Amino acid sequence: MIKEKKEKVIDGLAASLSKSTIIIATDFRGLPANEVVKLRRRFDSIGVEYRVAKNTLTRFAAEKAGKKQLEPLLTGPLAIVFGFDDVVKPAKALREHIRATGSVLKIKGGVLGDRLLTAAEIDVLASMPPKDVLIAQLMGQLTAPIQGLHNVLSAPIRGILNVLQARGRQLEGE
């Protein structure tokens, strides 16, 4: 490659690395080209980038972006998944693709923030519910004590109301 072209690739990779919230390194050895196209289309539809990259250029880009944690994953054929907002979406889409197609694609590991992830940790991440569901569950947990307090405090008033209604029916019956 020409030096200017390499620098352009490094700059593009560094920009993607610095913008991404999660980076997943995959080994695409033996993956047919049509499957790569399907995978890219699937990732494009959810706002995730999938890129085949040379290890040396990725190493330079990782240094430039401050993602040195990625270095142990830069061995063998490398394709990188860049997730930009929800960290669960890319992992889930990758796992679903591998299971649905019986793909030979292998997850090497990844980087979440400043932490290096193993393939098993990415699989666990992929099994988590989406961010919206987690927020809804958290809100349910936060409102549960308030609802319990409301029920406890309103029980005596309900008891008095029931007694008064029963007495009213009793007086109507006489």
C-alpha positions, 0 to 999 in steps of 0.5 A: 500500500502507498504510505498516504493510503495506509495513513488514511486507513489508520485515521479511519480505524482510529476514528472508529475505535475512539467513537465506539463503545464496544469493539469485538474482534473476530476471526473470519477465516473460512467465511465466504464472501457472500456471508460477509456481505449479509453480515455487513448488511445486518450490522448496517441496519442496526448502526454497527460497523464491520470492517476487515483490517490488517493487524499492523494498521489496526495496532497503529490505529489503536495506539492513536485512539488510546485503545492499547487493550486491543493489542492482544487480539491482533493475531491472525485474520481480523475483522472488527465490529464497532458498536457506537451506542448500545453495547449489547446490540453488536454482541447480540447480532453477532451471536445470532448470526453465528447461531442462525447460519452455523457460521465459521466466524469466531469471536476472539474477544473485545474491548468495552471501555478500557476493559479487555473482554474474552469471547465468553464475556462477549457471549454473556453480554449478548445474552443480556436484555437490551438497554431499554428493557434494563432501564424499564426493569430498573424503574420497576425496581425503583418504584416498587418500594413506593408502591408498597408504602402507598399500599401500607399507608392506604390500608387503614383508610380502606378498612374504615371505608369498608366498615362504613359501607358495611354499616350503611348497608346494614342500616338500609336493611333495617 
